[in-house]
Amino acid sequence: MRKTKKIMSLALASAMALSLAACGQSSTPPASTAAPAETTTAAAATETTEAPAAEEADGEFNLAVCLASEPQTIDPALNSAVDGAIMINHFFEGLVKWEDDGNGRAKTAPGQAESWEKVVNDDGTVTYTFTMRDGITWSDGQPVTAGDFEYSWKRLASPDTAADYCYMIDMVKGYAEVSSGAADKDTLAIKAIDDKTLEIVLSYDCPYFEEIMAFPATFPVRQDIVEGNEEWTYDVATYIGNGPYKMQEWSHNAYINAVKNENYYNFESLGPDSIKFTLLDDSNAILAAFKSGELDFIEEFPTDEIANYIASGEITIEDYIGCYYVCFNTEDEVFKDPLIRKAFSLAIDRNYIVENVSQSGELPATGYVPAGVNDADPSGDDFRTVGGDYYSVAPEDYEKNCEEARALLAEAGYPGGEGFPTVEYMYNTNDKHKAIGEALQSMWQEVLGVNVTLSNQDWNVFLESRKQGQYQIARNGWIADYNDPCSFIDMWYTDGGNNDAQYSNPEYDALIDAAKATSVPEERMEAFHKAEDILIKDDSVLAPIYFYTQPYMLADDVEGMYYTPLGYFFFGYTNKK
């Protein structure tokens, strides 16, 4: 395939020189009301559209970071994007939080709950009893109570909320009945015994429940603010949190400025006086802002410059538990056929993409669940090693993959691509996503003889289009919400909130149900492995491309940032060297 690569290299080089990029991660969005394109402040509205240059008074430390362009939502229950989650982690706090382990990595620790007890009941259910910290308050000074958590978890589970991440608490007793609308929300087994005591009963002993309690969807919100106000997140007067920082200003499509929350219990230990979340979608502009000192942290780069910056040591590469993949709309007239989906997957030269396009040390994906995810024995082989490879990514085997792809397409009724309709590949505006799309377009045309057009959309529009199934093929990606294969496998359950493929298979659903019905590690993993077999080997719902890494740049004079391979960066305890 030497000729193919040369042709694609020329095309990609040209495309990269012209393309723009969007910050933002690759999780699927909830439906929400679009933010108005206006600026809101605690004092008054302003027509500012560009972030002012940071001005530091004597002794002040103002941090500026870029994670993404305009977020679709920063409602803890409705957000499902990594960039939104990072922001929410600074504005809110759950029963459990992430703290620095002393080496720049995040570990779970008591958050709003100072302690808890766990009891395994005779019937197999598990009861957690939480004791809240003394004196915890919202950013407006009102007390945070156990009742706030009860309200928020029941809001998350309610079908009226339509939260894509409602299933994150499906281990709570009564969840299935509440989420389906068959029972009142009070059926959910979470109860404030008093203002300082919260009780949660699980249907089974969930091995990753502690990480669930640190997940943004389970963070508390105020009932008096949220009820009847769909726009509460867009107004700093009503965006009341309980985290280390509070929103001071939101200049839509420009920046969100956060300042220390003086009512936070650990206020005295916080670092930056302000954190400016700069909202940009042009990777060249992002890099330029970092070089000029306007930004202290970035994680988006012009694709054709990544390799040089990695080689120079200016870009840091972290582990990242996630998979970048192609998502097929299984309800589409063309891609409802698994033979066609598998053909498109086998035609992808994954080595070419990671070596010549993404160039950030990613690993070609040999399955959907990435390396680093625990299997039955967390100290042994990981899930990917145990599960094996669904296709070869050895360079010498690519032509054999192509031969199989052509045979599958012929079996589906399109020998040599003859008669195959023109189809569309959709991505969000970003130079890397564009370059990958062009590479795929070239591969599918040369290997299969099919024509694929490319379509790009702004980040928040793209998320909604993909969620609603308004596409044929789309770029996608998923980052683990917790270290367990369930975080990846569970999302393709029929009618799941993050099931962008519109996929439904009763056998697959039954395996997910079986995995969740047992606490025996070996039984759980056996079910998850069988489910992945169906998803990738049998139905080819997705075409995995590579396993993520996390590149970023941090200003030389900033220290104290920490990170979790789930994709969250924490800036609240940084300081100037």
N, C-alpha and C positions, 0 to 999 in steps of 0.2 A: 504494500500500500504506500510505497514511497511517493508516487506521483500524486496521490490524493492528499498526502500531508503537505506537499509543496504548494498545491493549489489552495488549500485551506489556509496555509500560513500567510499567503499574500492577501487573501480576502480578509482575514482576521486583523492583520496589521493595519489595513486601511480602515476597518470598522472601528478599531480601538482608538485610532487617532481622532475620530469624529464623534464617538459616543459619549453620553452622559451617564452618570451612575446615581443610584439611590441607596442611601444607607437603609438598613433595616434587615431584619432576619426573616426566616422563611417559615414561620408557623402560620396557621390559618386563622382568619379573623372571625369575630362574631359580627352579626348584623348590628349596626348602631347608627344613630343620627350623625351625619357628618358635622364636623366642627365648623362653625362659621369663620370665615376668613377675616377675623378682626382681633384686635389686641384687647385682653382683659387684664386689669390690675386690681390690687386690693383697694386702691384709691379711686381710680376712674379709668375709663377707656381711653385708648390712645390710638393714633393711626400709624404708629411705628411699624414698619415692615422689615427693617433690617436690625440685626442685633448691634447695639452700640458697643464700641470697644470697651473692654474691661478697665475700670478705673479703680485702683486700690488705694484706700486711705492708709495712713501709717499703721502698720501692724495687721492689716487685713489680708486675707488669703482668699482670692476668688478664682475658682476652678472653672474652666470651660471645656466641655467634652462634646463630641459628636457621635451619636449612636445611629441615627436614622433621620429620615425626613419626617414630616408631620405624622404623628401617630393616629391610628384610626380611633382608638379609645384608650383612656387610662383609668377606666373603671376596673377595679380589681377583679370583679366577677366576669366582665365581658372581654377583657383583653386576652389575646392569645398569641401575641407577638413578643419575641425576646426583647426588642428594644423597649416596648411598653412595659414589660415586666421589670426591667432594670430601673426605669423611672419610678414605678410603683414601689419597688423595694426601698426607695429613699423617702417616699411619702407615707408609707404605711408599714405596719409590722404585725406579724401573725403571732400565734401562740409560741411558735418556734422561729428563730431567726438564724441567719448565716453570719458567722463572725470569723475573723482572721485566726488561722491556726498558728500564726507566728512565722510562716514561711510563704505568705502571699496566697495561700489556698484557703477557701472557705470551709468551715465545718459548722454543723448545726449546734445550737446552744439555746437555752431558755430565752424566750422573747418576752411577750406580754405576760406569759405564764412563768412564774418563778420556779415552779416545780409541778410534777404530776405523778400519779400512781397508776399502775397498770395491773388489772386483775383479769385472769382468764377464768371464765365462768364454766360451770359444769356442762352447760349446753353448747359449748364451743364459742359463744360470743365473748367479746372482750370489752371490759369497761375501763375507760380512762377518766380519771378525776383530776382536774387542773385547778391549781391555786394561782390566782392572778397576783401580779406584783402590787405592792402598796403604792398608792399615789399616782398611778398611770392616768394620763389625761389625753384628750384630743388636742389638736393644735390650737383650738379656741379656748382651752382651759377646762372644758367639761370632762367629768370622769369617764374613763373607759371601764365598762363593766362586762361581766360574763354574759349578760343579756345582749350586748352588742355582737358578740360572737354567735350566740344562738340565732339572732335575727339574720346575720349575714350568711351563715351556712344554710339556713332555710331558704333565704332568697336565692342562693346559688342553685339549690336543688329544685326550686319551683319551675315548672314549665313556662310560667308567665314571664320569667326573666329571660328565657331563651339563651342561656349561657352555654357556649360551646364546650366549656370546661366543667359543666355540671357533673360529669361522670368521674371527676377527680375524687369525689367523696362517695362513690358508689359502695364503698365498704361500710358505710354507716347504716346501721339497721333502719329499715323503713325507706331507704333511698329509692328503691325500684318502684314502690307504690306511689311515692310523692312525685318523682320525676315523670312518671307516666300519666299523672293527673288522676290516678285511681284513688288517691287518699289525700287528705288535708296535709299541709306542710308540717303541722304539729306532730304528724306521725314519725317524722325524722327523729331519730334517737339522740338528740342533742338538747340539753336542758341546763339553764342557769339555776343552780340550787339557791344561790344568793348572788350578790354583786361580785363576790370574789371567788366563787366556786362554779366550775363548769363541768358537766358530765357528758361524755360521749360514749355511746355503745356501738361497737363494731359487730358486724355479722360474723366476721372471722378475724383471725390474727393476721393483720396486714403487715408484711415485713418492711414496707417503705412508708409507714404512716407518719413517722417523724418528719420526713421530707415533705409529705403532703401538707403538714401543718406550717411549713415554711414556704409554701407555694402561694403566689399572689392571689389566686382565685379564692383562697380561704381566709384572706385578710378581712378585718372588720370594716364595715361602713356604718354611718349613722342613719338610723331609720328616719329621724325627723328631717334629714336633709335629702335623702334619696327618694323617699316616697313622693310620687307625683311630680318629680322634676327630672325629666330625661336629659336636661342640659347641665346637670349639677357639676360634671367634671370640667366644663368649659369656663366656669366662673370661679375666680380665686376666692370669692366670698363664700362659696359653697363647697369648694374642694378642700374639705376638712379631713385631715389624716391623723394618724397616731404614730407616725414614724419620725426619724431623726430630722427630716427637713419638711418644709412647708412651701407651697407654691406662692411666689410673690407676684409673678407676671407671666402671662402667656401671650406672646406675639405670634399669632398663628402663621405657620409656614416660615417662621424665622427662629424663634427660640422659646424655651420655657426656663424661667429663672426660679431657682429654689434657694431659700435661706434657712439657716438653722432654726429648728423648732425649739424655742426657749422652754416649752412645756415637756419636752422629751426627758425621760428619766435619766438618760446618760448624756445630757446636753453638754456638760463640762468637758467631755472627752472628744467631742466632735472636732473635726479639722477645718475644712473650708467654711468661711463665712457665707459663701454662696456657691452654688453649683449651677452653671448655665448649660442646659441641654440644647446645644445649637442644632437646628433642624435644616439639614442640607441634603441634596440628592445628586450632587455633582462631585465625583471622586477627585477630579483635578482641583476643584475649589477647596475641597476638604484638605487635601495634602498641602496646598498653598497656605491655607490658614494655619495649619500646624507648623509649617516651616517659618512663618512670620511671627509665631508666638501667640496668635489669636486663639488657638486651641491647644489644650494640654494633653488631650487624648483623642485618638481616632482609631477606627477599625475598618475603614473602607479606603481602598487605594486604586489608582489607575492600574488596570490589569497589566499593561506592558511595563510597569515600573516595579512590580512586586519583587521579582527575582533579584534585581539589583539591590533593593533595600534589605532583603533577607540576607544576601551575601555580605553586605556591609555590616550586618548586625544591628541596623537601625530598627528593623521590625522584629518584634518578639513573637514567637509561635508557641501557643499553648495547646494542650489537649482540649478536645471539644467532642462530646459524645453526641454525634448527629450524623445524618445522611442527607446528601444532596441527590435528588432523583427527578426523573420525569414521571409525571402523573397523567394517566389516561382517563378520560371520561368514559366510564364503562357503560353509560346510557347513550352515548353517541352512536349513530347509525353505523359508522365505520369501525370504531374502536370497541364495540360491544363484543367483537370476536377475539378471544384470547390468543388465537394463532397469529393475528395481526399484531397484537400487543407484544407477543414474544419475539416476533420477527424484528420489530422496531428496537427492542431491547438488545438483541444479539448483534445488531448492526452497529452498535455504539463502540467506538474505540476509546475505552476508558483511560488507557495509558496516555493516548495522545492528549486528551483533555487535561489530565492532571499535570503532565509534563510541559505542555505548550500553551495552555490557556489559563487555568486557575493558578498554577505555579506557586502554591503556598504549602507544599509538603503534604498534600492530601494523599490518601491511599485509594486506589481504584476499588470500588465497592464490589464485593462478591456475594452480597446479600443485602437485606434491608436493615436488620438490626446491626448496628456498628460494633466494631471492636471496642472493648472497654466496658461493655455492659455485663453485669454479673450473671452467672449461671447458678445452678443449684448450690455449688460450693464457691462462695465469694473469693476464697483464697486459691482456687484452682483455675482451670481454663475458663475463659470468658464465653459468653453465649455464642459469639461468632465462630470461635474455634470449635466448640462442641457441635454447632450446627453445620459447619462445613461451608463449601462454596456451591452456589447454584449454577455457575458457569465459570469458565476459565478466564482469567485476566492476564495470563501469560502472553507476552507479545507474539510468540510463535504460534499461538492458538487462535489469533484473531481471524485469520482467513477461514479456518474451519468454522468459527462462529458465523461468519458471513455466509458460508455455504448453507448452513442450517437455516439461517434467516431467510435466504432466498427460497429454500424448499418449503418453509412454512408459509411464506406469502403465496407461493404457487398453490399449495394445498388449500389456502383460503379463497382461491379463485383468481389470483392476480399474478400469473407467471411473468417474471421480468418486470413487474409493475404495470403490465398492460391493463388498461381500464381502471386503474386505481385513481380515485378522485383526488384533487388537490386538497390538502388538509392544512390546518393552521396550528402553529406552535406559539403559545403566549408566554410572555415573561414580564417582569416589572423592570422599569427603566433603571438600568445599571450596566456599566460597561462589561463587567464579567459575565452577567447573565446574557447579555447580547452576544458576546463572543462565543459562549457555550452554545447558544441557540444557532448561531451561524455554523459552528462546527457540526452540530447534529444535522442541520439542514443539508450540509454537504455530504455527510456520511449516508444519510437515508436516500439521497438522490443517487449517489454513486453505487451503493451496495444493493439497494432495493429497486432503483429506477422510479422512485416516487417523488412528487413535487410537494414541498412543504413551504408555506409562506410563514413569515414571522410577524408577530404583532406585540407591541409593548404598551403598557399602561402604567400610570403613576401607582406608587406603592399601595395606598389605601383603596384605590379603585380596583387594582389587580386582585387584592385580597378578597374583596366582595364578589368579583366576577368568578374567581376560582371556587369560592365557597358555594355559590349558587349553581355551579355546573355549566357556566356560560363559556365553554371552551371545548376544544378537542384534545389537545395535548398542552400541558403547562409545566413550566419549571416549578419545582417544589422542594421542600427540605423540611426536616424535622429534627429538633434538638430535644434530648431527653428532659423530661420534667422531673424525673427521679431515676436513680440507677436501678432499673429493673426492666426487662424486656416488655413488660406490660405497657410501659409508656409509649412504645412503638406499635405493638401489635393491637392494642385496644382501640386505636383510633379508627380502624377500618371496620368496626362493628356496624351492622346495619343501622342506618339513620344516625350514626354518631355525629357529634357536632363538628368534628374535624375530618370527616370522611369526604374529602374533596373529590374522590374518584366516583362517588355515588355508587359504591360497591355494596353488594349484598350477596351473602352466601350462608345459608342456614348451617352448613357443616362447620364453617369458620366460626360463626357465632357460638355454636355449641362448645367448641374448644375453648373459647374465651370464657364462657360461663363455667366450664369445668375447671379451668385454671384458677378462677376466682372463688370457687367453692371449696378449695382445699388450702391448708397451710403447710402441707408437706412439700418441701422444696423440689424434690425429684418429680412429683406428680405435676406441679405447676409448670416446670420447665419442659416436661414431655409434651404437655398440651400446647405450650407456646411454640415449641419447635414444629409440631405438626401444623399449627396455624400458619407459620411462616412458609412451610412447604406449600400449602394451598395458595397463599398470597403471591408468592414469587414463582415457584416451580410449575404449579398447575394453572393458575389463572393469570399470571403475569400482569397483575393490576398496576404495578409500578416498574419502572426501569431504573434501578439504583445506579448512580454514576460514581460518586466518591464519598468517602467518609471524611467529615469536616476536620479541619484544624482551625484554630482561632488566632489570626495575626492581629497585632495592634502596635501602635506607637504611643509611648508615654513620655512626656517631657522629662528631661534629665534631672530637673530640680524638684520633681514631685516624687514622694515615696509614701508607702502605707496603703496603696491600693491592693485589694485582694479579689480573688476570682474563684469561681467554681466551674468545672468542665460542663456543667449544665448551661453555661453561657452567660452567667450573671457577673457583672463587674460591680464592685462596691467602692464608692468614692468618698463616703462620709467621714472616714478616719484618715484621709491623706493629709500630708503636710508638706511644707517647703523644706528642702534639705538645708 
